[in-house]
Amino acid sequence: MITVGIRELKEQASELVRRVRESGNPVQITYHGKVVALLVPAEATANPAEEAQAWAALDELAAQIGQRWPKDLSARQAVAEERGG
C-alpha cells in the first residue's frame, strides 16, 4: 500500500487516482505522519440478475434451515448452548 502526505496528495492527485483505479490498491493519506484517510477504489455496482440470484439462494437456505430447526429452540438459546452457557 502506498502512503503519501497531504502535500504530495495535493500535487499528485490525478496520478494517485489513476494508480488506485488501475491497480485497485488503496493509498494511505497522512498528516504529520499519521494516517488520516484512505483513497480507495469505488466498488462496482452489482449485476441486478446476480443480486436477485444471491437473494433467492439465501431464501432457499433459510427455508432449509427452518425445516430442520427444533420448534422449541430459539436462535438465542442455540447460540447460548453453543457458547457453553
N, CA, C and O atoms as a CHARMM CRD file, in Angstrom:
* protein
*
  340
    1    1 MET  N      0.85800  -1.17700   0.00000 PROA 1      0.00000
    2    1 MET  CA     0.00000   0.00000   0.00000 PROA 1      0.00000
    3    1 MET  C      0.90200   1.23800   0.00000 PROA 1      0.00000
    4    1 MET  O      1.88900   1.31200   0.73200 PROA 1      0.00000
    5    2 ILE  N      0.54100   2.18100  -0.82300 PROA 2      0.00000
    6    2 ILE  CA     1.29600   3.42900  -0.92200 PROA 2      0.00000
    7    2 ILE  C      0.82800   4.37400   0.18300 PROA 2      0.00000
    8    2 ILE  O     -0.36000   4.42900   0.50100 PROA 2      0.00000
    9    3 THR  N      1.76200   5.11000   0.75900 PROA 3      0.00000
   10    3 THR  CA     1.45100   6.12800   1.75100 PROA 3      0.00000
   11    3 THR  C      2.00700   7.45600   1.26700 PROA 3      0.00000
   12    3 THR  O      3.18000   7.54600   0.90400 PROA 3      0.00000
   13    4 VAL  N      1.17200   8.48600   1.25800 PROA 4      0.00000
   14    4 VAL  CA     1.60400   9.81700   0.82400 PROA 4      0.00000
   15    4 VAL  C      1.12400  10.85000   1.82600 PROA 4      0.00000
   16    4 VAL  O      0.09300  10.68400   2.47900 PROA 4      0.00000
   17    5 GLY  N      1.88500  11.90400   1.93000 PROA 5      0.00000
   18    5 GLY  CA     1.49300  13.02800   2.76800 PROA 5      0.00000
   19    5 GLY  C      0.46800  13.89200   2.06100 PROA 5      0.00000
   20    5 GLY  O      0.28900  13.79500   0.84700 PROA 5      0.00000
   21    6 ILE  N     -0.19000  14.72000   2.81200 PROA 6      0.00000
   22    6 ILE  CA    -1.23700  15.58500   2.27600 PROA 6      0.00000
   23    6 ILE  C     -0.69400  16.49600   1.17600 PROA 6      0.00000
   24    6 ILE  O     -1.38600  16.74900   0.19000 PROA 6      0.00000
   25    7 ARG  N      0.52300  16.98600   1.33100 PROA 7      0.00000
   26    7 ARG  CA     1.12000  17.86500   0.31100 PROA 7      0.00000
   27    7 ARG  C      1.31200  17.10700  -0.99900 PROA 7      0.00000
   28    7 ARG  O      1.01400  17.62300  -2.07700 PROA 7      0.00000
   29    8 GLU  N      1.81500  15.87500  -0.89400 PROA 8      0.00000
   30    8 GLU  CA     2.00100  15.05600  -2.09400 PROA 8      0.00000
   31    8 GLU  C      0.65400  14.73700  -2.74100 PROA 8      0.00000
   32    8 GLU  O      0.54800  14.68800  -3.96600 PROA 8      0.00000
   33    9 LEU  N     -0.36300  14.52400  -1.92800 PROA 9      0.00000
   34    9 LEU  CA    -1.70200  14.29000  -2.46800 PROA 9      0.00000
   35    9 LEU  C     -2.15300  15.48300  -3.29700 PROA 9      0.00000
   36    9 LEU  O     -2.68100  15.31700  -4.39700 PROA 9      0.00000
   37   10 LYS  N     -1.94400  16.68700  -2.77000 PROA 10     0.00000
   38   10 LYS  CA    -2.33100  17.90100  -3.49200 PROA 10     0.00000
   39   10 LYS  C     -1.60400  18.00500  -4.82300 PROA 10     0.00000
   40   10 LYS  O     -2.19500  18.37800  -5.83600 PROA 10     0.00000
   41   11 GLU  N     -0.32500  17.67500  -4.81600 PROA 11     0.00000
   42   11 GLU  CA     0.49700  17.82700  -6.00900 PROA 11     0.00000
   43   11 GLU  C      0.26400  16.73000  -7.04200 PROA 11     0.00000
   44   11 GLU  O      0.43100  16.95900  -8.24000 PROA 11     0.00000
   45   12 GLN  N     -0.12100  15.53300  -6.58300 PROA 12     0.00000
   46   12 GLN  CA    -0.20400  14.38000  -7.48600 PROA 12     0.00000
   47   12 GLN  C     -1.57100  13.70500  -7.46700 PROA 12     0.00000
   48   12 GLN  O     -1.66200  12.49900  -7.69800 PROA 12     0.00000
   49   13 ALA  N     -2.61800  14.44400  -7.20100 PROA 13     0.00000
   50   13 ALA  CA    -3.94700  13.85100  -7.05800 PROA 13     0.00000
   51   13 ALA  C     -4.34800  13.01900  -8.27800 PROA 13     0.00000
   52   13 ALA  O     -4.80300  11.88500  -8.13200 PROA 13     0.00000
   53   14 SER  N     -4.18500  13.57000  -9.46300 PROA 14     0.00000
   54   14 SER  CA    -4.58200  12.85100 -10.67700 PROA 14     0.00000
   55   14 SER  C     -3.81900  11.54500 -10.83800 PROA 14     0.00000
   56   14 SER  O     -4.40500  10.51300 -11.16600 PROA 14     0.00000
   57   15 GLU  N     -2.52500  11.59100 -10.60800 PROA 15     0.00000
   58   15 GLU  CA    -1.70000  10.38800 -10.72100 PROA 15     0.00000
   59   15 GLU  C     -2.10200   9.34500  -9.68600 PROA 15     0.00000
   60   15 GLU  O     -2.17400   8.15800 -10.00400 PROA 15     0.00000
   61   16 LEU  N     -2.36300   9.76800  -8.45600 PROA 16     0.00000
   62   16 LEU  CA    -2.74300   8.83200  -7.40000 PROA 16     0.00000
   63   16 LEU  C     -4.10500   8.19700  -7.69000 PROA 16     0.00000
   64   16 LEU  O     -4.29400   7.00000  -7.47500 PROA 16     0.00000
   65   17 VAL  N     -5.04100   8.99300  -8.17300 PROA 17     0.00000
   66   17 VAL  CA    -6.35200   8.44100  -8.52100 PROA 17     0.00000
   67   17 VAL  C     -6.21100   7.43700  -9.65300 PROA 17     0.00000
   68   17 VAL  O     -6.84500   6.38200  -9.62500 PROA 17     0.00000
   69   18 ARG  N     -5.38900   7.75000 -10.64900 PROA 18     0.00000
   70   18 ARG  CA    -5.15500   6.81300 -11.74600 PROA 18     0.00000
   71   18 ARG  C     -4.57000   5.50400 -11.22600 PROA 18     0.00000
   72   18 ARG  O     -4.98600   4.42200 -11.63800 PROA 18     0.00000
   73   19 ARG  N     -3.60400   5.61200 -10.31900 PROA 19     0.00000
   74   19 ARG  CA    -2.97700   4.41800  -9.73900 PROA 19     0.00000
   75   19 ARG  C     -3.99500   3.54000  -9.01000 PROA 19     0.00000
   76   19 ARG  O     -4.02400   2.32200  -9.18000 PROA 19     0.00000
   77   20 VAL  N     -4.82300   4.18700  -8.19900 PROA 20     0.00000
   78   20 VAL  CA    -5.84200   3.43800  -7.45100 PROA 20     0.00000
   79   20 VAL  C     -6.81500   2.77300  -8.41600 PROA 20     0.00000
   80   20 VAL  O     -7.17200   1.60700  -8.25200 PROA 20     0.00000
   81   21 ARG  N     -7.23200   3.52400  -9.41200 PROA 21     0.00000
   82   21 ARG  CA    -8.19200   2.99600 -10.39000 PROA 21     0.00000
   83   21 ARG  C     -7.61400   1.79500 -11.12700 PROA 21     0.00000
   84   21 ARG  O     -8.30100   0.78800 -11.30000 PROA 21     0.00000
   85   22 GLU  N     -6.37700   1.88600 -11.55700 PROA 22     0.00000
   86   22 GLU  CA    -5.77100   0.82900 -12.35300 PROA 22     0.00000
   87   22 GLU  C     -5.33200  -0.37700 -11.53100 PROA 22     0.00000
   88   22 GLU  O     -5.48400  -1.51900 -11.96600 PROA 22     0.00000
   89   23 SER  N     -4.79200  -0.12600 -10.34900 PROA 23     0.00000
   90   23 SER  CA    -4.26400  -1.23200  -9.54500 PROA 23     0.00000
   91   23 SER  C     -5.28600  -1.80800  -8.57200 PROA 23     0.00000
   92   23 SER  O     -5.20600  -2.97700  -8.19200 PROA 23     0.00000
   93   24 GLY  N     -6.24900  -0.97600  -8.17200 PROA 24     0.00000
   94   24 GLY  CA    -7.21000  -1.41700  -7.16400 PROA 24     0.00000
   95   24 GLY  C     -6.66100  -1.34100  -5.75000 PROA 24     0.00000
   96   24 GLY  O     -7.35500  -1.69400  -4.79600 PROA 24     0.00000
   97   25 ASN  N     -5.41400  -0.88100  -5.60400 PROA 25     0.00000
   98   25 ASN  CA    -4.79400  -0.78800  -4.28300 PROA 25     0.00000
   99   25 ASN  C     -5.05400   0.58000  -3.66500 PROA 25     0.00000
  100   25 ASN  O     -4.92700   1.60100  -4.34100 PROA 25     0.00000
  101   26 PRO  N     -5.41600   0.60700  -2.39200 PROA 26     0.00000
  102   26 PRO  CA    -5.65600   1.88800  -1.73100 PROA 26     0.00000
  103   26 PRO  C     -4.37000   2.67300  -1.48400 PROA 26     0.00000
  104   26 PRO  O     -3.27200   2.11700  -1.50700 PROA 26     0.00000
  105   27 VAL  N     -4.52600   3.95300  -1.25100 PROA 27     0.00000
  106   27 VAL  CA    -3.41700   4.84100  -0.90000 PROA 27     0.00000
  107   27 VAL  C     -3.73900   5.44900   0.45600 PROA 27     0.00000
  108   27 VAL  O     -4.82800   5.98600   0.66100 PROA 27     0.00000
  109   28 GLN  N     -2.79200   5.36300   1.37700 PROA 28     0.00000
  110   28 GLN  CA    -2.95300   5.98700   2.68300 PROA 28     0.00000
  111   28 GLN  C     -2.53700   7.44800   2.58200 PROA 28     0.00000
  112   28 GLN  O     -1.51500   7.76900   1.97600 PROA 28     0.00000
  113   29 ILE  N     -3.33400   8.33000   3.17800 PROA 29     0.00000
  114   29 ILE  CA    -3.02500   9.74700   3.21100 PROA 29     0.00000
  115   29 ILE  C     -2.63600  10.10200   4.64700 PROA 29     0.00000
  116   29 ILE  O     -3.36300   9.79800   5.59200 PROA 29     0.00000
  117   30 THR  N     -1.47500  10.75100   4.79400 PROA 30     0.00000
  118   30 THR  CA    -1.01500  11.09900   6.13500 PROA 30     0.00000
  119   30 THR  C     -0.98600  12.61000   6.33200 PROA 30     0.00000
  120   30 THR  O     -0.85500  13.38300   5.38300 PROA 30     0.00000
  121   31 TYR  N     -1.11300  13.00000   7.58900 PROA 31     0.00000
  122   31 TYR  CA    -0.98500  14.39000   8.00100 PROA 31     0.00000
  123   31 TYR  C     -0.08400  14.38800   9.22100 PROA 31     0.00000
  124   31 TYR  O     -0.43300  13.82900  10.26100 PROA 31     0.00000
  125   32 HSD  N      1.05900  15.00600   9.09200 PROA 32     0.00000
  126   32 HSD  CA     2.07700  14.99200  10.14800 PROA 32     0.00000
  127   32 HSD  C      2.41300  13.56400  10.56900 PROA 32     0.00000
  128   32 HSD  O      2.56800  13.26900  11.75400 PROA 32     0.00000
  129   33 GLY  N      2.52400  12.68000   9.56800 PROA 33     0.00000
  130   33 GLY  CA     2.93800  11.30500   9.81700 PROA 33     0.00000
  131   33 GLY  C      1.86000  10.35400  10.28300 PROA 33     0.00000
  132   33 GLY  O      2.12500   9.16200  10.44400 PROA 33     0.00000
  133   34 LYS  N      0.66500  10.83800  10.50100 PROA 34     0.00000
  134   34 LYS  CA    -0.43200   9.98600  10.97000 PROA 34     0.00000
  135   34 LYS  C     -1.42900   9.77000   9.83400 PROA 34     0.00000
  136   34 LYS  O     -1.84300  10.72000   9.16900 PROA 34     0.00000
  137   35 VAL  N     -1.81300   8.49200   9.61800 PROA 35     0.00000
  138   35 VAL  CA    -2.78800   8.18400   8.56500 PROA 35     0.00000
  139   35 VAL  C     -4.13700   8.78800   8.95700 PROA 35     0.00000
  140   35 VAL  O     -4.67200   8.51300  10.03100 PROA 35     0.00000
  141   36 VAL  N     -4.67100   9.61800   8.05900 PROA 36     0.00000
  142   36 VAL  CA    -5.93800  10.29600   8.33300 PROA 36     0.00000
  143   36 VAL  C     -7.02500   9.94400   7.32300 PROA 36     0.00000
  144   36 VAL  O     -8.20100  10.22700   7.54900 PROA 36     0.00000
  145   37 ALA  N     -6.63100   9.32200   6.19900 PROA 37     0.00000
  146   37 ALA  CA    -7.61800   8.99500   5.17900 PROA 37     0.00000
  147   37 ALA  C     -7.08700   7.90200   4.26800 PROA 37     0.00000
  148   37 ALA  O     -5.88500   7.64500   4.21400 PROA 37     0.00000
  149   38 LEU  N     -7.99600   7.27100   3.56000 PROA 38     0.00000
  150   38 LEU  CA    -7.63800   6.28300   2.55300 PROA 38     0.00000
  151   38 LEU  C     -8.28600   6.67200   1.23400 PROA 38     0.00000
  152   38 LEU  O     -9.44900   7.07300   1.19900 PROA 38     0.00000
  153   39 LEU  N     -7.53900   6.55500   0.16400 PROA 39     0.00000
  154   39 LEU  CA    -8.07400   6.72100  -1.17400 PROA 39     0.00000
  155   39 LEU  C     -8.25200   5.30700  -1.70500 PROA 39     0.00000
  156   39 LEU  O     -7.27400   4.60600  -1.96500 PROA 39     0.00000
  157   40 VAL  N     -9.49900   4.89400  -1.86400 PROA 40     0.00000
  158   40 VAL  CA    -9.79200   3.51200  -2.24700 PROA 40     0.00000
  159   40 VAL  C    -10.62100   3.48400  -3.52500 PROA 40     0.00000
  160   40 VAL  O    -11.33100   4.44300  -3.83000 PROA 40     0.00000
  161   41 PRO  N    -10.53100   2.38400  -4.27300 PROA 41     0.00000
  162   41 PRO  CA   -11.34500   2.29200  -5.49100 PROA 41     0.00000
  163   41 PRO  C    -12.81900   2.14800  -5.13000 PROA 41     0.00000
  164   41 PRO  O    -13.17200   1.49700  -4.14700 PROA 41     0.00000
  165   42 ALA  N    -13.65800   2.75800  -5.93300 PROA 42     0.00000
  166   42 ALA  CA   -15.10100   2.60800  -5.74900 PROA 42     0.00000
  167   42 ALA  C    -15.48600   1.19000  -6.14600 PROA 42     0.00000
  168   42 ALA  O    -14.95700   0.64100  -7.11200 PROA 42     0.00000
  169   43 GLU  N    -16.39300   0.61300  -5.40800 PROA 43     0.00000
  170   43 GLU  CA   -16.84500  -0.74000  -5.72200 PROA 43     0.00000
  171   43 GLU  C    -17.77900  -0.69800  -6.92300 PROA 43     0.00000
  172   43 GLU  O    -18.59500   0.21200  -7.07000 PROA 43     0.00000
  173   44 ALA  N    -17.64100  -1.68600  -7.75800 PROA 44     0.00000
  174   44 ALA  CA   -18.53000  -1.78500  -8.90900 PROA 44     0.00000
  175   44 ALA  C    -19.94000  -2.12100  -8.43400 PROA 44     0.00000
  176   44 ALA  O    -20.11900  -2.84100  -7.45300 PROA 44     0.00000
  177   45 THR  N    -20.92000  -1.60100  -9.12900 PROA 45     0.00000
  178   45 THR  CA   -22.29400  -1.90900  -8.75900 PROA 45     0.00000
  179   45 THR  C    -22.60400  -3.35400  -9.12300 PROA 45     0.00000
  180   45 THR  O    -22.10200  -3.87700 -10.11800 PROA 45     0.00000
  181   46 ALA  N    -23.41900  -3.98000  -8.32500 PROA 46     0.00000
  182   46 ALA  CA   -23.76300  -5.38200  -8.53100 PROA 46     0.00000
  183   46 ALA  C    -24.65800  -5.53600  -9.75400 PROA 46     0.00000
  184   46 ALA  O    -25.46400  -4.66300 -10.07600 PROA 46     0.00000
  185   47 ASN  N    -24.49500  -6.64500 -10.40700 PROA 47     0.00000
  186   47 ASN  CA   -25.35900  -7.00900 -11.51200 PROA 47     0.00000
  187   47 ASN  C    -26.72400  -7.37000 -10.91400 PROA 47     0.00000
  188   47 ASN  O    -26.79000  -8.24200 -10.04800 PROA 47     0.00000
  189   48 PRO  N    -27.81800  -6.72300 -11.35000 PROA 48     0.00000
  190   48 PRO  CA   -29.13300  -6.99500 -10.76400 PROA 48     0.00000
  191   48 PRO  C    -29.54300  -8.46500 -10.83000 PROA 48     0.00000
  192   48 PRO  O    -30.16300  -8.97500  -9.89700 PROA 48     0.00000
  193   49 ALA  N    -29.20400  -9.14600 -11.91500 PROA 49     0.00000
  194   49 ALA  CA   -29.55700 -10.56300 -12.04200 PROA 49     0.00000
  195   49 ALA  C    -28.78800 -11.41000 -11.03500 PROA 49     0.00000
  196   49 ALA  O    -29.35000 -12.32200 -10.42700 PROA 49     0.00000
  197   50 GLU  N    -27.49900 -11.10700 -10.85800 PROA 50     0.00000
  198   50 GLU  CA   -26.69100 -11.83800  -9.87700 PROA 50     0.00000
  199   50 GLU  C    -27.17200 -11.56100  -8.46100 PROA 50     0.00000
  200   50 GLU  O    -27.19700 -12.45900  -7.61900 PROA 50     0.00000
  201   51 GLU  N    -27.55100 -10.32200  -8.20400 PROA 51     0.00000
  202   51 GLU  CA   -28.05500  -9.96200  -6.88400 PROA 51     0.00000
  203   51 GLU  C    -29.35200 -10.71100  -6.57600 PROA 51     0.00000
  204   51 GLU  O    -29.52300 -11.24000  -5.47800 PROA 51     0.00000
  205   52 ALA  N    -30.25000 -10.75400  -7.53700 PROA 52     0.00000
  206   52 ALA  CA   -31.51600 -11.47600  -7.35000 PROA 52     0.00000
  207   52 ALA  C    -31.26400 -12.95600  -7.11900 PROA 52     0.00000
  208   52 ALA  O    -31.93100 -13.58100  -6.29400 PROA 52     0.00000
  209   53 GLN  N    -30.31100 -13.51800  -7.83800 PROA 53     0.00000
  210   53 GLN  CA   -29.96700 -14.93000  -7.67800 PROA 53     0.00000
  211   53 GLN  C    -29.39700 -15.19400  -6.28000 PROA 53     0.00000
  212   53 GLN  O    -29.71300 -16.21000  -5.66000 PROA 53     0.00000
  213   54 ALA  N    -28.56800 -14.29000  -5.79500 PROA 54     0.00000
  214   54 ALA  CA   -27.98200 -14.44700  -4.46100 PROA 54     0.00000
  215   54 ALA  C    -29.06500 -14.39700  -3.38700 PROA 54     0.00000
  216   54 ALA  O    -29.04300 -15.19700  -2.45100 PROA 54     0.00000
  217   55 TRP  N    -30.02200 -13.45400  -3.51400 PROA 55     0.00000
  218   55 TRP  CA   -31.10800 -13.37300  -2.53900 PROA 55     0.00000
  219   55 TRP  C    -31.98700 -14.61800  -2.59300 PROA 55     0.00000
  220   55 TRP  O    -32.43900 -15.09400  -1.55200 PROA 55     0.00000
  221   56 ALA  N    -32.23600 -15.14900  -3.77800 PROA 56     0.00000
  222   56 ALA  CA   -33.03600 -16.37300  -3.90600 PROA 56     0.00000
  223   56 ALA  C    -32.33400 -17.54800  -3.23900 PROA 56     0.00000
  224   56 ALA  O    -32.97800 -18.37600  -2.59600 PROA 56     0.00000
  225   57 ALA  N    -31.01100 -17.62300  -3.39200 PROA 57     0.00000
  226   57 ALA  CA   -30.24500 -18.69400  -2.75100 PROA 57     0.00000
  227   57 ALA  C    -30.30700 -18.56800  -1.23000 PROA 57     0.00000
  228   57 ALA  O    -30.42200 -19.57400  -0.52900 PROA 57     0.00000
  229   58 LEU  N    -30.23100 -17.33600  -0.71600 PROA 58     0.00000
  230   58 LEU  CA   -30.34400 -17.13500   0.73700 PROA 58     0.00000
  231   58 LEU  C    -31.73000 -17.50300   1.24700 PROA 58     0.00000
  232   58 LEU  O    -31.86500 -18.08500   2.32300 PROA 58     0.00000
  233   59 ASP  N    -32.76500 -17.16500   0.47400 PROA 59     0.00000
  234   59 ASP  CA   -34.13300 -17.53900   0.85800 PROA 59     0.00000
  235   59 ASP  C    -34.28600 -19.06000   0.91400 PROA 59     0.00000
  236   59 ASP  O    -34.92700 -19.59100   1.82100 PROA 59     0.00000
  237   60 GLU  N    -33.70100 -19.74900  -0.04800 PROA 60     0.00000
  238   60 GLU  CA   -33.76700 -21.21900  -0.07600 PROA 60     0.00000
  239   60 GLU  C    -33.03100 -21.80800   1.12500 PROA 60     0.00000
  240   60 GLU  O    -33.51500 -22.74500   1.75900 PROA 60     0.00000
  241   61 LEU  N    -31.86700 -21.25800   1.43200 PROA 61     0.00000
  242   61 LEU  CA   -31.11100 -21.72900   2.59000 PROA 61     0.00000
  243   61 LEU  C    -31.89800 -21.50500   3.87800 PROA 61     0.00000
  244   61 LEU  O    -31.94100 -22.38300   4.73900 PROA 61     0.00000
  245   62 ALA  N    -32.51700 -20.33900   4.01300 PROA 62     0.00000
  246   62 ALA  CA   -33.32700 -20.04900   5.20600 PROA 62     0.00000
  247   62 ALA  C    -34.48300 -21.04300   5.32400 PROA 62     0.00000
  248   62 ALA  O    -34.80200 -21.49000   6.42600 PROA 62     0.00000
  249   63 ALA  N    -35.10700 -21.38800   4.21100 PROA 63     0.00000
  250   63 ALA  CA   -36.20600 -22.35500   4.23800 PROA 63     0.00000
  251   63 ALA  C    -35.70400 -23.72700   4.67500 PROA 63     0.00000
  252   63 ALA  O    -36.36600 -24.40900   5.45700 PROA 63     0.00000
  253   64 GLN  N    -34.55600 -24.13000   4.18400 PROA 64     0.00000
  254   64 GLN  CA   -33.98800 -25.42300   4.57300 PROA 64     0.00000
  255   64 GLN  C    -33.65800 -25.44600   6.06400 PROA 64     0.00000
  256   64 GLN  O    -33.93800 -26.43300   6.74400 PROA 64     0.00000
  257   65 ILE  N    -33.07800 -24.38600   6.56600 PROA 65     0.00000
  258   65 ILE  CA   -32.75900 -24.30700   7.99000 PROA 65     0.00000
  259   65 ILE  C    -34.04500 -24.34800   8.80400 PROA 65     0.00000
  260   65 ILE  O    -34.12700 -25.05200   9.81100 PROA 65     0.00000
  261   66 GLY  N    -35.04700 -23.59400   8.36700 PROA 66     0.00000
  262   66 GLY  CA   -36.32600 -23.55500   9.07300 PROA 66     0.00000
  263   66 GLY  C    -37.00000 -24.91100   9.15900 PROA 66     0.00000
  264   66 GLY  O    -37.63200 -25.21800  10.17000 PROA 66     0.00000
  265   67 GLN  N    -36.88200 -25.72400   8.13100 PROA 67     0.00000
  266   67 GLN  CA   -37.48400 -27.05400   8.12500 PROA 67     0.00000
  267   67 GLN  C    -36.83800 -27.97300   9.15400 PROA 67     0.00000
  268   67 GLN  O    -37.49800 -28.85800   9.69900 PROA 67     0.00000
  269   68 ARG  N    -35.56900 -27.76900   9.41600 PROA 68     0.00000
  270   68 ARG  CA   -34.84000 -28.66100  10.32900 PROA 68     0.00000
  271   68 ARG  C    -34.69000 -28.09700  11.74400 PROA 68     0.00000
  272   68 ARG  O    -34.23300 -28.79800  12.64700 PROA 68     0.00000
  273   69 TRP  N    -35.07400 -26.83400  11.93600 PROA 69     0.00000
  274   69 TRP  CA   -34.86600 -26.19000  13.23000 PROA 69     0.00000
  275   69 TRP  C    -35.84800 -26.74000  14.26400 PROA 69     0.00000
  276   69 TRP  O    -37.04400 -26.82200  13.98300 PROA 69     0.00000
  277   70 PRO  N    -35.37500 -27.11700  15.44500 PROA 70     0.00000
  278   70 PRO  CA   -36.27700 -27.60200  16.50100 PROA 70     0.00000
  279   70 PRO  C    -37.29300 -26.52000  16.88800 PROA 70     0.00000
  280   70 PRO  O    -36.93000 -25.36300  17.09800 PROA 70     0.00000
  281   71 LYS  N    -38.54600 -26.90500  16.97700 PROA 71     0.00000
  282   71 LYS  CA   -39.63200 -25.94800  17.22500 PROA 71     0.00000
  283   71 LYS  C    -39.50600 -25.24400  18.57600 PROA 71     0.00000
  284   71 LYS  O    -39.90700 -24.08700  18.70300 PROA 71     0.00000
  285   72 ASP  N    -38.96200 -25.91500  19.57800 PROA 72     0.00000
  286   72 ASP  CA   -38.89800 -25.33900  20.92200 PROA 72     0.00000
  287   72 ASP  C    -37.54400 -24.67100  21.22800 PROA 72     0.00000
  288   72 ASP  O    -37.23900 -24.41100  22.39200 PROA 72     0.00000
  289   73 LEU  N    -36.73400 -24.39100  20.19700 PROA 73     0.00000
  290   73 LEU  CA   -35.40700 -23.82400  20.41300 PROA 73     0.00000
  291   73 LEU  C    -35.29300 -22.49500  19.67300 PROA 73     0.00000
  292   73 LEU  O    -35.43300 -22.44300  18.45100 PROA 73     0.00000
  293   74 SER  N    -35.03500 -21.41800  20.42400 PROA 74     0.00000
  294   74 SER  CA   -34.83900 -20.11900  19.78900 PROA 74     0.00000
  295   74 SER  C    -33.38600 -19.99700  19.32900 PROA 74     0.00000
  296   74 SER  O    -32.51100 -20.72100  19.80400 PROA 74     0.00000
  297   75 ALA  N    -33.14700 -19.09400  18.42100 PROA 75     0.00000
  298   75 ALA  CA   -31.78100 -18.86600  17.95200 PROA 75     0.00000
  299   75 ALA  C    -30.89300 -18.41700  19.11300 PROA 75     0.00000
  300   75 ALA  O    -29.73100 -18.81400  19.20800 PROA 75     0.00000
  301   76 ARG  N    -31.44600 -17.59600  19.98400 PROA 76     0.00000
  302   76 ARG  CA   -30.68100 -17.12500  21.14200 PROA 76     0.00000
  303   76 ARG  C    -30.26300 -18.29700  22.03000 PROA 76     0.00000
  304   76 ARG  O    -29.12400 -18.35500  22.49300 PROA 76     0.00000
  305   77 GLN  N    -31.19100 -19.23100  22.26500 PROA 77     0.00000
  306   77 GLN  CA   -30.87600 -20.40500  23.06200 PROA 77     0.00000
  307   77 GLN  C    -29.80100 -21.25800  22.39300 PROA 77     0.00000
  308   77 GLN  O    -28.90100 -21.76400  23.06200 PROA 77     0.00000
  309   78 ALA  N    -29.89600 -21.41600  21.07600 PROA 78     0.00000
  310   78 ALA  CA   -28.92500 -22.22300  20.34800 PROA 78     0.00000
  311   78 ALA  C    -27.52800 -21.62100  20.46800 PROA 78     0.00000
  312   78 ALA  O    -26.55600 -22.34500  20.68300 PROA 78     0.00000
  313   79 VAL  N    -27.42300 -20.31300  20.33300 PROA 79     0.00000
  314   79 VAL  CA   -26.12600 -19.64500  20.45400 PROA 79     0.00000
  315   79 VAL  C    -25.59700 -19.78200  21.87700 PROA 79     0.00000
  316   79 VAL  O    -24.41300 -20.05400  22.07400 PROA 79     0.00000
  317   80 ALA  N    -26.46000 -19.59600  22.86300 PROA 80     0.00000
  318   80 ALA  CA   -26.03100 -19.72600  24.26600 PROA 80     0.00000
  319   80 ALA  C    -25.53600 -21.14300  24.55100 PROA 80     0.00000
  320   80 ALA  O    -24.53300 -21.32300  25.24200 PROA 80     0.00000
  321   81 GLU  N    -26.22700 -22.13600  24.02800 PROA 81     0.00000
  322   81 GLU  CA   -25.81400 -23.52000  24.24400 PROA 81     0.00000
  323   81 GLU  C    -24.45900 -23.78200  23.59200 PROA 81     0.00000
  324   81 GLU  O    -23.60400 -24.46000  24.16200 PROA 81     0.00000
  325   82 GLU  N    -24.27400 -23.23200  22.38400 PROA 82     0.00000
  326   82 GLU  CA   -23.01800 -23.43900  21.66600 PROA 82     0.00000
  327   82 GLU  C    -21.85600 -22.79000  22.42000 PROA 82     0.00000
  328   82 GLU  O    -20.74000 -23.30900  22.42000 PROA 82     0.00000
  329   83 ARG  N    -22.12700 -21.66300  23.05400 PROA 83     0.00000
  330   83 ARG  CA   -21.09400 -20.95100  23.81300 PROA 83     0.00000
  331   83 ARG  C    -20.87200 -21.56300  25.18700 PROA 83     0.00000
  332   83 ARG  O    -19.96500 -21.15300  25.91100 PROA 83     0.00000
  333   84 GLY  N    -21.68700 -22.53500  25.55000 PROA 84     0.00000
  334   84 GLY  CA   -21.48800 -23.21300  26.81000 PROA 84     0.00000
  335   84 GLY  C    -22.21900 -22.59800  27.98500 PROA 84     0.00000
  336   84 GLY  O    -21.77700 -22.71100  29.12800 PROA 84     0.00000
  337   85 GLY  N    -23.31800 -21.95800  27.71000 PROA 85     0.00000
  338   85 GLY  CA   -23.97300 -21.38600  28.86600 PROA 85     0.00000
  339   85 GLY  C    -25.16800 -20.65800  28.50900 PROA 85     0.00000
  340   85 GLY  O    -25.84100 -20.11000  29.38100 PROA 85     0.00000
